């Protein structure tokens, strides 16, 4: 599906999507084609879904004209405060 | 403030967040000059009710284990060692993807990054083991 179609189906709300086709524009991921998984009720659910989403799934708000997501390199090293590294 | 290198080999500090009329002192942040942006793990701030909202930007962080999301939010106020700022952008993410572990008082809750350190004009003195704001 193209993003404008999703926007028409579910105006002004959060949706759960799967990335099907995208390209890089600098450090931004521009998503061209998506599969619409389902609509999301509110910001709280959208946050939980975003962090629970696996593989190529993500959430987005249909008020946005295009899906452009900044991608950064970042080591996320989880540690405990004490104990050997 | 006196600092120490903890058993883990890094400097731990805390940051106070004010948001939605509530406040929370987040402990066990790694003082990290290798982090451009301060990031707090979501488990540490559940009671502040911080969520990704329409106008917040979220980013993908690419690293070990693939791609993980984080979102940038303007927090009403932050305090660090006498320095305070309002409407400060902080990143919020999860410690590790799909993790089921429990969090306790030993868990690292995020990284205190260069954004806060620069904004406050902080000096990190590893001889005297102190972190403080530079006097103008």
Backbone of each chain as ProteinMPNN parsed JSONL, in Angstrom:
{"seq_chain_A": "XXXXXXXXXXXXXXXXXXXXXXXXXXXXXXXXXXXXXXXXXXXXXXXXXXXXXXXXXXXXXXXXXXXXXXXXXXXXXXXXXXXXX", "coords_chain_A": {"N_chain_A": [[0.847, -1.212, 0.0], [0.374, 2.285, -0.6], [1.467, 5.152, 1.242], [-0.279, 7.481, 1.162], [-2.753, 6.22, 0.736], [-3.184, 4.855, 3.121], [-3.389, 7.009, 4.82], [-5.768, 8.074, 4.024], [-7.583, 6.101, 4.686], [-7.336, 5.962, 7.489], [-7.49, 8.672, 8.88], [-5.521, 11.11, 10.629], [-4.427, 9.613, 12.9], [-2.709, 7.102, 14.871], [-1.028, 4.351, 13.362], [-0.22, 0.882, 12.878], [2.39, -0.412, 11.087], [4.016, -2.281, 8.43], [7.175, -2.237, 7.043], [7.678, -2.346, 3.629], [8.938, -1.479, 1.347], [11.656, 0.672, 0.958], [13.881, 3.55, 0.938], [17.136, 5.058, 1.323], [17.753, 8.392, 2.224], [20.217, 10.272, 2.574], [20.764, 10.204, 5.974], [18.276, 9.414, 6.482], [15.512, 7.206, 6.569], [13.35, 6.598, 4.049], [10.183, 5.59, 3.687], [8.535, 3.824, 1.249], [6.604, 1.959, 0.525], [4.097, 0.235, 2.308], [2.713, -2.275, 4.531], [-0.389, -2.286, 5.934], [-1.007, -2.998, 9.18], [-2.705, -2.626, 11.463], [-5.027, -0.212, 12.928], [-4.265, 2.105, 15.582], [-5.131, 2.872, 18.908], [-4.377, 5.057, 20.76], [-1.824, 7.403, 21.97], [-0.426, 6.128, 24.014], [-0.729, 3.377, 23.489], [0.465, 3.384, 20.994], [3.131, 3.937, 21.638], [3.84, 1.662, 23.127], [3.485, -0.301, 21.168], [5.381, 0.485, 19.282], [7.81, -0.089, 20.553], [7.52, -2.779, 20.971], [7.413, -3.845, 18.499], [8.552, -6.023, 15.957], [11.225, -6.862, 13.642], [10.469, -5.459, 10.581], [8.474, -3.834, 11.404], [6.667, -0.939, 12.485], [5.389, 2.088, 14.052], [3.344, 4.824, 12.967], [2.148, 8.202, 12.49], [-0.788, 9.287, 10.914], [-1.082, 11.94, 10.309], [1.198, 12.872, 9.291], [2.768, 13.787, 6.258], [4.596, 12.27, 4.795], [6.536, 9.261, 5.177], [9.271, 9.508, 6.895], [12.087, 8.651, 8.479], [14.594, 9.257, 10.774], [17.768, 7.738, 10.94], [20.123, 6.588, 13.189], [23.493, 5.83, 14.248], [24.125, 3.994, 16.991], [25.538, 2.808, 19.888], [23.994, 0.672, 22.067], [24.497, -0.198, 24.967], [23.806, -2.352, 27.366], [24.121, -2.36, 30.808], [24.841, -3.407, 34.136], [24.88, -1.539, 37.172], [26.824, -2.277, 38.936], [29.494, -4.676, 39.136], [31.324, -6.8, 36.848], [32.334, -5.64, 33.621]], "CA_chain_A": [[0.0, 0.0, 0.0], [1.094, 3.556, -0.536], [1.126, 5.901, 2.45], [-1.493, 8.296, 1.018], [-3.95, 5.376, 0.892], [-3.34, 4.611, 4.56], [-3.81, 8.287, 5.407], [-7.175, 8.262, 3.685], [-8.346, 5.106, 5.444], [-7.287, 6.254, 8.923], [-6.96, 10.026, 9.024], [-5.147, 11.706, 11.906], [-4.24, 8.714, 14.033], [-1.568, 6.19, 14.822], [-1.249, 3.06, 12.724], [0.883, -0.077, 12.933], [2.745, -0.703, 9.704], [5.207, -3.08, 8.141], [7.926, -1.636, 5.95], [7.856, -3.269, 2.506], [9.908, -0.919, 0.422], [12.123, 1.982, 1.423], [15.209, 3.923, 0.446], [17.828, 6.002, 2.181], [18.036, 9.726, 1.713], [21.121, 10.701, 3.641], [20.615, 9.271, 7.1], [16.845, 9.192, 6.679], [14.845, 6.096, 5.89], [12.092, 7.046, 3.446], [9.424, 4.375, 3.421], [7.706, 4.048, 0.068], [5.456, 1.054, 0.496], [3.86, -0.393, 3.612], [1.537, -3.106, 4.746], [-1.104, -1.763, 7.089], [-1.361, -4.093, 10.077], [-3.966, -2.205, 12.07], [-5.072, 1.129, 13.517], [-3.9, 2.139, 16.999], [-6.075, 3.725, 19.619], [-3.868, 6.309, 21.329], [-0.367, 7.571, 22.075], [0.124, 5.138, 24.937], [-0.641, 2.118, 22.754], [1.441, 3.581, 19.917], [4.458, 3.825, 22.236], [4.076, 0.248, 23.448], [3.612, -1.041, 19.908], [6.643, 0.839, 18.642], [8.915, -0.804, 21.187], [7.278, -4.224, 20.885], [7.414, -4.249, 17.091], [9.711, -6.799, 15.499], [11.629, -6.809, 12.237], [10.275, -4.236, 9.833], [7.241, -3.165, 11.824], [6.822, 0.303, 13.225], [4.137, 2.863, 14.086], [3.452, 6.165, 12.385], [0.92, 8.974, 12.616], [-1.24, 9.611, 9.556], [-1.074, 13.38, 10.039], [2.439, 13.16, 8.571], [2.597, 13.622, 4.814], [5.467, 11.222, 4.274], [7.216, 8.495, 6.22], [10.711, 9.771, 6.847], [12.572, 8.369, 9.829], [16.045, 9.424, 10.904], [18.436, 6.549, 11.472], [21.433, 6.956, 13.742], [24.318, 4.743, 14.757], [24.245, 4.21, 18.418], [25.696, 1.608, 20.694], [23.11, 0.623, 23.235], [25.105, -1.265, 25.736], [23.149, -2.432, 28.653], [24.999, -2.855, 31.862], [24.374, -3.191, 35.494], [25.685, -0.489, 37.785], [27.987, -2.895, 39.592], [29.849, -5.948, 38.504], [32.306, -6.717, 35.757], [31.788, -5.178, 32.344]], "C_chain_A": [[0.871, 1.246, 0.0], [0.595, 4.328, 0.674], [-0.124, 6.775, 2.287], [-2.786, 7.485, 1.163], [-4.246, 5.115, 2.364], [-3.895, 5.861, 5.238], [-5.3, 8.532, 5.178], [-8.067, 7.321, 4.503], [-8.458, 5.456, 6.922], [-6.718, 7.644, 9.162], [-6.643, 10.388, 10.472], [-5.101, 10.743, 13.09], [-3.007, 7.844, 13.842], [-1.957, 4.886, 14.136], [-0.006, 2.185, 12.879], [1.145, -0.568, 11.517], [3.884, -1.698, 9.614], [5.878, -2.471, 6.92], [8.134, -2.667, 4.845], [8.939, -2.791, 1.565], [10.323, 0.446, 0.94], [13.466, 2.302, 0.795], [15.825, 4.92, 1.421], [17.993, 7.328, 1.466], [18.914, 10.372, 2.767], [20.987, 9.705, 4.778], [19.136, 9.006, 7.396], [16.36, 7.973, 5.912], [13.528, 6.64, 5.365], [11.321, 5.79, 3.049], [8.419, 4.635, 2.302], [6.442, 3.187, 0.074], [5.33, 0.348, 1.838], [2.721, -1.4, 3.546], [0.887, -2.544, 5.999], [-1.522, -2.94, 7.956], [-2.685, -3.773, 10.778], [-3.873, -0.775, 12.59], [-4.752, 1.014, 15.005], [-4.713, 3.207, 17.703], [-5.515, 5.078, 20.055], [-2.354, 6.29, 21.458], [0.261, 6.502, 22.961], [0.312, 3.797, 24.223], [0.41, 2.22, 21.647], [2.86, 3.409, 20.447], [4.783, 2.37, 22.526], [4.295, -0.568, 22.188], [4.937, -0.762, 19.232], [7.785, 0.022, 19.225], [8.741, -2.312, 21.142], [7.467, -4.742, 19.465], [8.715, -4.957, 16.687], [9.994, -6.523, 14.031], [11.321, -5.459, 11.61], [8.984, -3.513, 10.228], [7.556, -1.898, 12.6], [5.469, 1.006, 13.269], [4.391, 4.212, 13.444], [2.119, 6.873, 12.504], [0.488, 9.478, 11.248], [-1.372, 11.106, 9.292], [0.18, 13.763, 9.255], [2.28, 12.862, 7.081], [3.423, 12.504, 4.218], [6.129, 10.495, 5.429], [8.708, 8.672, 6.032], [11.229, 9.623, 8.267], [14.096, 8.458, 9.866], [16.643, 8.15, 11.511], [19.807, 6.964, 11.974], [22.174, 5.716, 14.213], [24.438, 4.959, 16.248], [24.469, 2.899, 19.145], [24.773, 1.677, 21.901], [23.614, -0.53, 24.079], [24.463, -1.295, 27.103], [24.1, -3.003, 29.678], [24.245, -2.841, 33.165], [25.326, -2.198, 36.127], [26.905, -1.042, 38.492], [28.315, -4.185, 38.881], [30.755, -5.741, 37.316], [31.626, -6.345, 34.464], [31.7, -6.341, 31.359]], "O_chain_A": [[1.976, 1.246, 0.543], [-0.556, 4.181, 1.084], [-0.958, 6.808, 3.192], [-3.793, 7.997, 1.652], [-5.398, 5.149, 2.798], [-4.756, 5.779, 6.113], [-5.992, 9.112, 6.015], [-9.152, 7.696, 4.948], [-9.509, 5.281, 7.539], [-5.577, 7.776, 9.604], [-7.37, 10.037, 11.401], [-5.663, 11.02, 14.15], [-2.362, 7.858, 12.794], [-3.068, 4.384, 14.307], [1.112, 2.687, 12.996], [0.248, -1.07, 10.838], [4.614, -1.93, 10.577], [5.237, -2.222, 5.898], [8.696, -3.735, 5.086], [9.743, -3.571, 1.055], [9.488, 1.271, 1.312], [14.109, 1.439, 0.197], [15.132, 5.538, 2.23], [18.323, 7.387, 0.281], [18.419, 10.948, 3.736], [21.085, 8.496, 4.565], [18.794, 8.442, 8.435], [16.744, 7.741, 4.766], [12.685, 7.092, 6.14], [11.754, 5.027, 2.186], [7.576, 5.528, 2.389], [5.363, 3.632, -0.318], [6.322, -0.08, 2.428], [1.889, -1.379, 2.638], [1.555, -2.35, 7.015], [-2.303, -3.787, 7.521], [-3.648, -4.536, 10.701], [-2.787, -0.201, 12.682], [-4.944, -0.04, 15.612], [-4.951, 4.291, 17.171], [-6.099, 6.121, 19.759], [-1.69, 5.313, 21.11], [1.362, 6.027, 22.681], [1.362, 3.163, 24.331], [1.149, 1.27, 21.392], [3.701, 2.802, 19.783], [5.875, 1.897, 22.21], [5.179, -1.423, 22.137], [5.554, -1.668, 18.671], [8.627, -0.497, 18.491], [9.72, -3.049, 21.263], [7.659, -5.94, 19.255], [9.815, -4.53, 17.038], [9.147, -6.03, 13.287], [11.844, -4.434, 12.046], [8.47, -2.685, 9.476], [8.577, -1.803, 13.28], [4.519, 0.582, 12.612], [5.528, 4.681, 13.387], [1.076, 6.228, 12.607], [1.296, 10.033, 10.504], [-1.732, 11.51, 8.187], [0.236, 14.825, 8.635], [1.733, 11.829, 6.694], [3.009, 11.862, 3.252], [6.268, 11.041, 6.524], [9.324, 8.08, 5.145], [10.849, 10.386, 9.156], [14.789, 7.811, 9.081], [16.102, 7.572, 12.454], [20.564, 7.62, 11.258], [21.571, 4.692, 14.533], [24.827, 6.04, 16.69], [23.664, 1.977, 19.024], [24.792, 2.648, 22.656], [23.202, -1.679, 23.915], [24.582, -0.353, 27.887], [24.788, -3.995, 29.44], [23.136, -2.314, 33.258], [26.456, -2.034, 35.667], [27.912, -0.348, 38.632], [27.507, -4.716, 38.119], [30.926, -4.618, 36.84], [30.469, -6.698, 34.238], [31.264, -6.156, 30.223]]}, "seq_chain_B": "XXXXXXXXXXXXXXXXXXXXXXXXXXXXXXXXXXXXXXXXXXXXXXXXXXXXXXXXXXXXXXXXXXXXXXXXXXXXXXXXXXXXXXXXXXXXXXXXXXXXXXXXXXXXXXXXXXXXXXXXXXXXXXXXXXXXXXXX", "coords_chain_B": {"N_chain_B": [[30.447, 18.236, 42.365], [31.422, 15.209, 43.868], [32.797, 12.508, 42.138], [32.936, 9.031, 41.273], [34.699, 6.257, 39.923], [32.834, 3.598, 39.205], [32.273, 0.11, 40.163], [31.874, -1.022, 37.743], [33.529, 0.288, 36.05], [32.873, 2.766, 35.053], [31.616, 6.192, 35.202], [28.949, 6.993, 37.248], [25.897, 8.811, 37.388], [23.194, 11.076, 38.213], [20.04, 12.337, 37.001], [17.547, 14.767, 37.201], [14.191, 14.736, 36.302], [11.448, 16.733, 35.27], [8.115, 16.456, 34.561], [4.845, 16.572, 33.163], [3.73, 17.536, 35.544], [4.898, 15.957, 37.427], [7.831, 14.672, 39.142], [11.07, 13.118, 38.838], [13.948, 11.611, 40.051], [16.421, 10.274, 38.241], [18.499, 7.688, 38.671], [21.758, 6.067, 38.355], [22.771, 6.655, 35.77], [24.968, 6.444, 33.082], [27.693, 8.517, 32.858], [28.448, 9.82, 29.927], [30.548, 10.802, 27.564], [30.654, 9.953, 25.048], [28.179, 9.85, 24.073], [26.092, 11.596, 22.09], [23.567, 12.52, 22.546], [21.503, 12.627, 25.403], [20.106, 9.725, 26.751], [17.349, 8.1, 28.137], [16.212, 5.142, 29.653], [13.087, 3.63, 29.185], [11.926, 2.138, 31.247], [12.751, 3.341, 33.547], [11.304, 5.622, 33.916], [8.583, 5.268, 34.102], [6.503, 6.221, 35.768], [6.291, 8.875, 35.097], [4.753, 9.137, 32.921], [5.488, 9.318, 30.16], [5.141, 9.455, 26.787], [5.297, 8.593, 23.296], [4.259, 11.114, 21.318], [2.126, 12.717, 18.912], [3.619, 14.939, 17.823], [6.2, 14.305, 18.418], [9.49, 13.333, 17.519], [10.544, 10.207, 16.245], [13.32, 7.966, 16.182], [15.381, 5.551, 14.451], [17.687, 3.411, 15.857], [20.628, 2.109, 14.88], [22.44, -0.698, 15.532], [24.212, -3.151, 17.419], [22.45, -6.162, 17.071], [20.579, -5.246, 15.336], [17.942, -3.016, 14.486], [16.629, -0.474, 16.505], [14.029, 1.39, 18.11], [13.766, 4.825, 19.238], [12.527, 7.686, 20.939], [12.39, 11.252, 20.705], [11.801, 13.663, 23.047], [10.455, 16.69, 24.281], [11.223, 17.533, 27.388], [9.712, 18.876, 30.278], [11.325, 20.073, 32.348], [14.78, 19.767, 33.312], [17.266, 18.749, 35.642], [20.623, 18.901, 36.613], [23.209, 18.491, 38.694], [23.014, 21.153, 39.796], [22.658, 22.61, 37.511], [20.005, 23.721, 35.491], [17.412, 23.336, 33.078], [14.739, 24.203, 30.921], [12.202, 22.664, 28.866], [13.75, 20.675, 27.506], [15.282, 18.584, 25.153], [15.131, 15.129, 25.226], [16.146, 11.779, 24.659], [14.232, 8.787, 24.571], [14.304, 5.364, 25.198], [14.472, 1.747, 24.967], [16.19, -0.496, 27.129], [17.095, -2.911, 26.086], [16.215, -4.758, 23.253], [13.217, -6.548, 23.304], [13.447, -7.515, 25.872], [13.022, -9.323, 28.867], [13.795, -9.056, 31.379], [13.892, -8.201, 34.87], [13.874, -5.009, 36.431], [16.005, -3.366, 38.695], [17.454, -1.657, 41.561], [20.034, -1.697, 40.757], [20.227, -1.533, 38.084], [21.35, -0.061, 35.044], [20.155, 3.012, 33.953], [20.288, 4.594, 31.751], [22.027, 6.956, 29.582], [23.963, 9.761, 30.338], [24.448, 12.413, 28.42], [26.497, 14.374, 26.059], [24.913, 16.547, 25.4], [23.612, 17.576, 27.687], [25.882, 18.002, 29.287], [27.362, 19.884, 27.821], [25.5, 21.974, 27.634], [25.382, 22.844, 30.244], [27.933, 23.67, 30.62], [29.957, 21.987, 31.747], [32.722, 20.784, 33.679], [34.816, 18.023, 33.712], [36.698, 16.662, 35.987], [39.149, 14.502, 36.268], [41.232, 14.113, 37.907], [40.884, 15.327, 40.387], [38.554, 14.068, 40.737], [35.919, 15.139, 40.23], [32.852, 16.661, 39.129], [31.683, 19.59, 37.752], [30.107, 22.805, 37.169], [31.588, 25.137, 34.948], [32.807, 28.216, 36.091], [31.642, 31.303, 34.92]], "CA_chain_B": [[30.048, 16.935, 42.929], [32.441, 14.161, 43.822], [32.409, 11.344, 41.351], [33.844, 7.902, 41.41], [34.59, 5.221, 38.902], [32.157, 2.489, 39.867], [32.811, -1.235, 39.954], [31.706, -1.32, 36.331], [34.563, 1.021, 35.325], [32.36, 4.004, 34.466], [31.091, 7.173, 36.141], [27.49, 6.994, 37.31], [25.351, 10.062, 37.9], [21.734, 11.089, 38.143], [19.409, 13.481, 36.34], [16.171, 14.918, 37.668], [13.273, 15.132, 35.234], [10.134, 17.232, 35.649], [7.23, 16.338, 33.406], [3.439, 16.295, 33.484], [3.45, 17.85, 36.936], [5.581, 15.027, 38.337], [9.283, 14.726, 39.012], [11.742, 11.861, 39.162], [15.407, 11.605, 39.993], [16.813, 9.023, 37.586], [19.849, 7.309, 39.09], [22.488, 5.085, 37.55], [23.012, 7.026, 34.371], [26.395, 6.451, 32.789], [28.145, 9.801, 32.332], [29.005, 9.302, 28.681], [30.89, 11.826, 26.585], [30.529, 9.319, 23.741], [26.78, 9.897, 23.677], [25.769, 12.969, 21.684], [22.275, 12.866, 23.151], [21.138, 11.893, 26.615], [19.01, 8.782, 26.557], [16.836, 7.487, 29.361], [15.453, 3.942, 29.319], [11.694, 3.854, 29.555], [11.554, 1.476, 32.506], [13.135, 4.199, 34.667], [10.454, 6.808, 34.035], [7.183, 4.889, 33.832], [5.526, 7.025, 36.507], [6.168, 10.233, 34.565], [3.776, 9.128, 31.839], [6.101, 9.869, 28.946], [4.788, 8.65, 25.631], [5.51, 9.145, 21.971], [3.055, 11.805, 20.893], [2.072, 13.1, 17.511], [4.656, 15.865, 17.371], [7.544, 13.863, 18.793], [10.218, 12.615, 16.476], [11.23, 9.011, 16.701], [14.438, 7.585, 15.329], [15.831, 4.175, 14.517], [19.09, 3.33, 16.213], [21.189, 0.909, 14.271], [23.598, -1.152, 16.294], [24.244, -4.605, 17.591], [21.103, -6.697, 17.223], [19.635, -4.692, 14.367], [17.462, -1.65, 14.568], [15.773, -0.242, 17.669], [13.49, 2.742, 18.094], [13.848, 5.721, 20.39], [11.853, 8.917, 20.557], [12.896, 12.485, 21.314], [10.695, 14.379, 23.632], [10.816, 17.885, 25.029], [10.867, 17.332, 28.795], [9.421, 20.197, 30.837], [12.533, 20.607, 32.971], [15.789, 18.802, 33.745], [18.242, 19.296, 36.59], [21.832, 18.094, 36.738], [24.273, 19.125, 39.476], [22.868, 22.593, 39.903], [22.262, 23.177, 36.22], [18.647, 23.334, 35.12], [16.952, 23.855, 31.799], [13.369, 23.789, 30.632], [11.937, 22.215, 27.496], [15.002, 20.058, 27.057], [15.044, 17.383, 24.361], [15.774, 13.914, 25.741], [15.749, 10.55, 23.958], [13.725, 7.698, 25.41], [14.36, 4.094, 24.488], [14.482, 0.578, 25.826], [17.548, -0.959, 27.406], [17.435, -3.935, 25.114], [15.042, -5.201, 22.525], [12.552, -7.789, 23.685], [14.011, -8.032, 27.118], [12.003, -9.59, 29.876], [14.399, -9.021, 32.715], [13.363, -7.242, 35.831], [14.757, -3.88, 36.682], [16.107, -3.075, 40.122], [18.246, -0.444, 41.842], [21.377, -1.829, 40.186], [20.151, -1.438, 36.633], [21.699, 1.208, 34.398], [18.913, 3.585, 33.465], [20.471, 5.423, 30.562], [23.31, 7.626, 29.374], [23.921, 11.222, 30.463], [25.295, 12.706, 27.27], [27.136, 15.657, 25.821], [23.949, 17.636, 25.29], [23.461, 18.168, 29.022], [27.196, 18.44, 29.767], [27.71, 21.125, 27.127], [24.538, 23.026, 27.975], [25.719, 23.353, 31.571], [29.345, 24.067, 30.659], [30.553, 21.189, 32.798], [34.108, 20.342, 33.66], [34.976, 16.699, 34.313], [38.079, 16.65, 36.478], [39.404, 13.122, 36.669], [42.317, 14.11, 38.887], [40.199, 15.591, 41.658], [37.332, 13.256, 40.678], [34.78, 16.033, 40.423], [32.161, 17.213, 37.965], [31.057, 20.842, 38.177], [29.954, 23.791, 36.098], [32.672, 26.117, 34.879], [32.371, 29.569, 36.424], [31.785, 32.187, 33.749]], "C_chain_B": [[31.212, 15.976, 42.815], [31.918, 13.024, 42.966], [33.351, 10.211, 41.66], [33.661, 6.971, 40.226], [34.001, 4.017, 39.623], [32.805, 1.154, 39.551], [32.768, -1.636, 38.49], [32.723, -0.561, 35.468], [34.099, 2.325, 34.72], [31.862, 4.935, 35.569], [29.565, 7.133, 36.078], [27.013, 8.307, 37.905], [23.84, 10.001, 37.818], [21.242, 12.39, 37.53], [17.972, 13.566, 36.84], [15.316, 15.421, 36.51], [11.974, 15.642, 35.844], [9.259, 17.141, 34.419], [5.818, 15.99, 33.844], [3.127, 16.529, 34.952], [4.104, 16.911, 37.935], [7.085, 15.214, 38.187], [9.891, 13.389, 39.411], [13.245, 12.045, 39.034], [15.808, 10.257, 39.401], [18.272, 8.739, 37.92], [20.505, 6.365, 38.099], [22.479, 5.394, 36.065], [24.519, 7.014, 34.175], [26.759, 7.817, 32.23], [28.957, 9.484, 31.088], [29.278, 10.418, 27.69], [30.871, 11.255, 25.171], [29.08, 9.251, 23.283], [26.436, 11.341, 23.335], [24.492, 13.44, 22.374], [22.036, 12.003, 24.375], [19.993, 10.953, 26.303], [18.645, 8.121, 27.88], [16.036, 6.254, 28.951], [14.057, 4.052, 29.926], [11.311, 3.258, 30.895], [11.811, 2.379, 33.711], [12.175, 5.362, 34.895], [8.983, 6.49, 33.808], [6.188, 5.816, 34.521], [5.377, 8.457, 35.994], [5.182, 10.298, 33.404], [4.308, 9.759, 30.567], [5.825, 8.926, 27.781], [5.151, 9.368, 24.351], [4.21, 9.814, 21.557], [3.234, 12.305, 19.48], [3.255, 13.941, 17.033], [6.07, 15.443, 17.741], [8.185, 13.134, 17.632], [10.64, 11.267, 17.037], [12.296, 8.626, 15.68], [14.668, 6.088, 15.429], [17.302, 4.216, 14.906], [19.615, 2.009, 15.69], [22.416, 0.518, 15.069], [23.6, -2.659, 16.364], [22.823, -5.112, 17.776], [20.105, -6.042, 16.31], [19.196, -3.28, 14.687], [16.467, -1.529, 15.71], [15.245, 1.169, 17.632], [13.83, 3.52, 19.366], [13.079, 6.967, 19.983], [12.39, 10.096, 21.349], [11.708, 13.275, 21.832], [11.204, 15.615, 24.351], [10.306, 17.699, 26.456], [10.725, 18.703, 29.447], [10.621, 20.836, 31.534], [13.47, 19.477, 33.362], [16.741, 19.498, 34.704], [19.417, 18.347, 36.699], [22.887, 18.903, 37.476], [24.175, 20.65, 39.485], [22.507, 23.29, 38.62], [20.824, 22.773, 35.95], [18.265, 24.003, 33.815], [15.529, 23.392, 31.592], [13.221, 23.466, 29.151], [13.19, 21.65, 26.855], [14.698, 18.758, 26.327], [15.833, 16.202, 24.915], [15.287, 12.739, 24.895], [15.252, 9.529, 24.967], [13.741, 6.417, 24.607], [14.272, 2.946, 25.465], [15.91, 0.093, 25.985], [17.969, -2.022, 26.408], [16.158, -4.459, 24.503], [14.508, -6.513, 23.08], [13.028, -8.381, 24.998], [12.93, -8.249, 28.156], [12.526, -9.445, 31.288], [13.772, -7.983, 33.613], [14.375, -6.152, 36.085], [14.807, -3.61, 38.167], [17.04, -1.888, 40.312], [19.674, -0.537, 41.311], [21.383, -1.595, 38.681], [20.592, -0.073, 36.144], [20.444, 1.744, 33.725], [19.065, 4.506, 32.259], [21.854, 6.026, 30.511], [23.121, 9.136, 29.503], [24.926, 11.742, 29.438], [25.826, 14.126, 27.192], [26.153, 16.819, 25.761], [23.787, 18.348, 26.64], [24.798, 18.744, 29.507], [27.611, 19.758, 29.127], [26.797, 22.267, 27.534], [24.878, 23.649, 29.324], [27.164, 23.823, 31.689], [30.12, 23.302, 31.716], [32.006, 20.854, 32.561], [34.148, 18.987, 34.349], [36.446, 16.585, 34.697], [38.385, 15.281, 37.037], [40.616, 12.991, 37.591], [41.695, 14.282, 40.264], [38.932, 14.758, 41.797], [36.108, 14.096, 41.031], [34.152, 16.388, 39.089], [31.452, 18.473, 38.43], [30.951, 21.786, 36.995], [31.11, 24.771, 36.135], [32.1, 27.492, 35.217], [32.613, 30.464, 35.235], [32.91, 33.176, 33.963]], "O_chain_B": [[31.903, 15.934, 41.798], [30.755, 12.633, 43.058], [34.423, 10.405, 42.233], [32.594, 6.917, 39.614], [34.611, 3.482, 40.549], [33.759, 1.074, 38.777], [33.538, -2.49, 38.05], [32.758, -0.764, 34.254], [34.836, 2.943, 33.952], [31.706, 4.526, 36.72], [28.97, 7.226, 35.005], [27.64, 8.853, 38.813], [23.273, 8.992, 37.401], [21.937, 13.406, 37.54], [17.265, 12.559, 36.895], [15.66, 16.389, 35.832], [11.459, 15.07, 36.805], [9.599, 17.673, 33.362], [5.617, 15.212, 34.777], [2.338, 15.79, 35.542], [3.9, 17.039, 39.142], [7.555, 15.832, 37.232], [9.323, 12.634, 40.2], [13.742, 12.568, 38.036], [15.556, 9.214, 40.005], [19.169, 9.469, 37.498], [19.885, 5.923, 37.131], [22.221, 4.533, 35.224], [25.262, 7.52, 35.016], [26.19, 8.238, 31.223], [30.051, 8.93, 31.192], [28.359, 10.926, 27.049], [31.053, 11.992, 24.202], [28.778, 8.672, 22.24], [26.484, 12.213, 24.203], [24.36, 14.608, 22.738], [22.329, 10.808, 24.382], [19.019, 11.344, 25.661], [19.503, 7.653, 28.629], [15.261, 6.314, 27.997], [13.892, 4.517, 31.054], [10.467, 3.806, 31.604], [11.187, 2.22, 34.76], [12.221, 6.013, 35.939], [8.221, 7.352, 33.37], [5.156, 6.163, 33.946], [4.459, 9.172, 36.396], [4.817, 11.385, 32.954], [3.666, 10.624, 29.971], [6.222, 7.761, 27.791], [5.295, 10.591, 24.322], [3.174, 9.156, 21.456], [4.335, 12.316, 18.93], [3.82, 13.685, 15.97], [7.032, 16.139, 17.417], [7.529, 12.423, 16.871], [11.055, 11.188, 18.193], [12.186, 8.919, 14.489], [14.211, 5.438, 16.369], [18.074, 4.984, 14.332], [19.106, 0.937, 16.02], [23.326, 1.324, 15.256], [23.067, -3.348, 15.494], [22.066, -4.545, 18.564], [18.901, -6.243, 16.47], [19.999, -2.45, 15.112], [15.577, -2.365, 15.869], [15.942, 2.072, 17.168], [14.135, 2.947, 20.412], [12.988, 7.272, 18.793], [12.79, 9.961, 22.505], [10.737, 13.513, 21.114], [12.271, 15.585, 24.963], [9.099, 17.708, 26.697], [11.533, 19.596, 29.194], [10.899, 22.017, 31.327], [13.033, 18.377, 33.699], [16.989, 20.698, 34.585], [19.241, 17.139, 36.858], [23.402, 19.888, 36.946], [25.154, 21.343, 39.21], [22.09, 24.448, 38.639], [20.454, 21.616, 36.154], [18.736, 25.094, 33.493], [15.152, 22.308, 32.037], [13.994, 23.921, 28.309], [13.626, 22.1, 25.795], [13.941, 17.925, 26.826], [17.054, 16.27, 25.054], [14.133, 12.719, 24.466], [15.781, 9.418, 26.073], [13.257, 6.375, 23.476], [14.027, 3.148, 26.654], [16.737, 0.253, 25.087], [19.108, -2.014, 25.94], [15.137, -4.584, 25.18], [15.259, -7.465, 23.296], [13.01, -9.596, 25.197], [12.021, -7.431, 28.295], [11.811, -9.677, 32.263], [13.19, -7.003, 33.147], [15.583, -6.359, 35.965], [13.774, -3.621, 38.836], [17.38, -1.195, 39.353], [20.438, 0.425, 41.402], [22.448, -1.471, 38.077], [20.26, 0.95, 36.743], [19.754, 1.016, 33.013], [18.099, 5.118, 31.804], [22.74, 5.665, 31.286], [22.242, 9.72, 28.868], [26.129, 11.526, 29.585], [25.645, 14.947, 28.091], [26.526, 17.958, 26.043], [23.824, 19.576, 26.711], [24.84, 19.839, 30.069], [28.145, 20.642, 29.797], [27.251, 23.389, 27.754], [24.683, 24.848, 29.522], [27.574, 24.318, 32.739], [30.86, 23.899, 32.499], [32.459, 20.667, 31.432], [33.59, 18.815, 35.432], [37.319, 16.431, 33.843], [37.946, 14.93, 38.132], [40.978, 11.889, 38.002], [41.94, 13.497, 41.181], [38.309, 14.744, 42.858], [35.376, 13.812, 41.979], [34.821, 16.416, 38.055], [30.697, 18.434, 39.402], [31.603, 21.606, 35.967], [31.558, 25.186, 37.204], [31.053, 27.886, 34.703], [33.67, 30.398, 34.607], [33.182, 34.001, 33.09]]}, "name": "protein", "num_of_chains": 2, "seq": "XXXXXXXXXXXXXXXXXXXXXXXXXXXXXXXXXXXXXXXXXXXXXXXXXXXXXXXXXXXXXXXXXXXXXXXXXXXXXXXXXXXXXXXXXXXXXXXXXXXXXXXXXXXXXXXXXXXXXXXXXXXXXXXXXXXXXXXXXXXXXXXXXXXXXXXXXXXXXXXXXXXXXXXXXXXXXXXXXXXXXXXXXXXXXXXXXXXXXXXXXXXXXXXXXXXXXXXXXXXXX"}
